[in-house]
Amino acid sequence: PADAARALLDGPTLPALQTVSPARLILGALSPQDHAARAAVGQRLAAAPRIRALTYHRFGDAPGDPWCVATAEFAAQMRWLAERGLLVSLDAVQGFLAGTATLPRNAVLVTIDDGCRSLVSEALPVLRDFAVPAVAYVSAGLVGAGAVAADHAEPYASWDELARLHDAGVEIGSHAF
């Protein structure tokens, strides 16, 4: 597992990962006419450490489901990243983009899409164990829904479960309505 995580960070291609362009996070908020601010962001990013987003969906034992990662594998990945000090929060990324914070080389932001129940039952204990700052992007219209997706049979987290995530330090964002 550690070798796989290392290969993902060092390799030219990142299977199962989405490389996030930090510029998109901030440039989209700037006016097209604000050339000076856009240039300053571009210069800062050109000299900046890379930021990668590891995006997960579901956790547990679901052989054949490409969107589900085994909890033990997730724990091994988080342990490897935590031991190397690579994990960063969304606030740290935003601070970096604003010029008020620095990030480690090869910084990693952990994101979890959809808001399925295994985020609470399987991933949350791992996130706590390794003090992983994470962002859960939840589909608000599916909160508390049963297994309604065509590609998996896992129910979605309830509002109470999302509150538990928030109380544990997991940021909650909107995936889509």
C-alpha positions in Angstrom: 0.0 0.0 0.0 2.7 2.5 0.8 4.5 1.7 -2.5 1.2 2.3 -4.3 0.7 5.7 -2.6 4.3 6.7 -3.3 4.0 5.7 -7.0 0.8 7.8 -7.2 2.6 10.8 -6.0 5.8 10.3 -8.0 4.3 9.0 -11.2 3.6 11.1 -14.3 0.0 9.8 -14.4 -2.3 9.5 -11.5 -4.8 6.7 -11.8 -7.7 7.0 -9.4 -6.6 10.6 -8.6 -7.7 13.9 -9.9 -4.9 16.5 -10.1 -6.5 19.8 -9.1 -5.4 23.0 -10.6 -5.3 25.5 -7.7 -5.5 28.3 -10.2 -9.1 27.2 -11.0 -10.0 27.6 -7.3 -9.0 31.3 -7.3 -8.9 32.5 -10.8 -12.5 31.7 -11.3 -13.3 34.1 -8.5 -11.3 37.0 -10.1 -12.7 39.4 -12.6 -11.3 38.9 -16.1 -10.4 42.5 -16.0 -8.2 42.1 -12.9 -5.0 41.3 -14.9 -2.6 42.2 -12.1 -4.3 39.8 -9.6 -4.4 37.1 -12.3 -0.7 37.6 -13.1 0.3 37.5 -9.4 -1.7 34.3 -8.9 -0.1 32.8 -12.0 3.5 33.7 -10.8 2.9 32.3 -7.3 1.5 29.1 -8.8 4.4 28.7 -11.2 6.8 28.6 -8.3 4.5 26.7 -6.0 4.5 23.2 -4.7 2.1 20.8 -6.4 -1.3 20.3 -4.8 -3.0 17.0 -5.5 -6.5 16.1 -4.5 -7.2 12.4 -3.7 -10.8 11.9 -4.4 -12.7 9.0 -2.9 -16.3 7.9 -3.1 -17.1 4.8 -1.0 -15.3 2.6 1.5 -15.5 -1.0 2.5 -15.5 -4.4 0.8 -17.2 -4.2 -2.6 -15.2 -6.4 -5.1 -15.6 -5.1 -8.6 -16.7 -1.7 -7.6 -14.1 0.8 -8.9 -15.4 3.6 -6.7 -15.1 1.7 -3.5 -11.7 1.4 -1.7 -11.1 -1.2 1.0 -10.9 0.5 4.4 -7.5 -1.1 5.2 -6.1 0.3 1.9 -7.5 3.7 2.7 -5.9 3.6 6.2 -2.6 2.6 4.7 -2.7 5.5 2.2 -3.6 8.0 4.9 -0.9 6.7 7.3 1.7 7.0 4.5 0.6 10.6 3.7 0.4 11.6 7.4 3.8 10.2 8.2 5.3 12.4 5.5 3.4 15.5 6.5 1.8 15.9 3.1 -1.9 16.2 4.1 -3.3 19.7 3.9 -6.7 21.2 4.6 -8.9 23.2 2.3 -8.2 26.3 4.5 -4.4 25.7 4.0 -4.9 25.6 0.2 -7.0 28.8 0.3 -4.3 30.4 2.5 -1.6 29.4 0.1 -3.5 30.8 -2.8 -4.1 34.1 -0.9 -0.4 34.3 -0.1 -0.7 33.8 3.6 0.4 30.2 4.0 2.9 27.8 2.6 2.4 24.2 1.7 4.7 21.2 1.7 6.0 20.0 -1.7 3.5 17.5 -3.1 0.7 18.6 -0.7 -2.4 16.4 -0.8 -6.0 17.5 -0.1 -8.3 14.5 0.6 -11.8 14.9 -0.8 -14.7 12.4 -0.6 -17.6 12.7 -3.0 -21.3 11.9 -2.7 -21.8 11.5 1.0 -22.4 7.8 1.2 -22.8 6.2 4.6 -19.4 4.5 4.5 -17.9 7.9 4.8 -19.1 7.9 8.4 -18.8 4.3 9.3 -15.5 3.4 7.5 -13.6 6.6 6.6 -14.2 8.8 9.6 -12.3 6.5 12.1 -9.4 6.5 9.7 -9.5 10.3 9.2 -9.5 10.7 13.0 -6.7 8.2 13.6 -4.3 10.0 11.3 -5.7 13.6 11.8 -6.5 13.9 8.1 -8.1 17.2 7.1 -10.7 16.2 4.6 -13.6 17.7 2.6 -16.8 15.8 1.9 -18.6 17.0 -1.1 -22.2 15.9 -0.5 -25.2 15.9 -2.9 -27.7 17.7 -0.7 -30.7 16.2 -2.6 -29.6 12.7 -1.6 -28.9 13.3 2.1 -30.7 10.5 4.0 -31.7 8.8 0.8 -31.6 5.0 0.6 -29.6 3.1 -2.0 -30.9 5.1 -5.0 -27.9 5.2 -7.2 -27.8 2.8 -10.2 -24.1 2.0 -9.7 -24.0 1.0 -6.0 -26.3 -0.2 -3.3 -25.0 2.0 -0.5 -27.4 4.5 1.2 -26.4 8.1 1.7 -25.5 9.7 5.0 -28.2 11.4 7.0 -28.1 15.0 8.3 -27.2 13.7 11.7 -24.3 11.7 10.3 -23.1 14.8 8.4 -23.3 16.8 11.6 -21.0 14.1 13.2 -18.6 14.5 10.3 -18.6 18.3 10.7 -18.1 18.0 14.5 -15.1 15.7 13.8 -13.5 18.4 11.6 -14.5 17.2 8.2 -15.5 20.1 6.0 -18.8 19.7 4.2 -19.2 21.1 0.7 -21.7 20.9 -2.1 -21.2 18.2 -4.7 -24.4 19.0 -6.6 -28.0 19.3 -5.8 
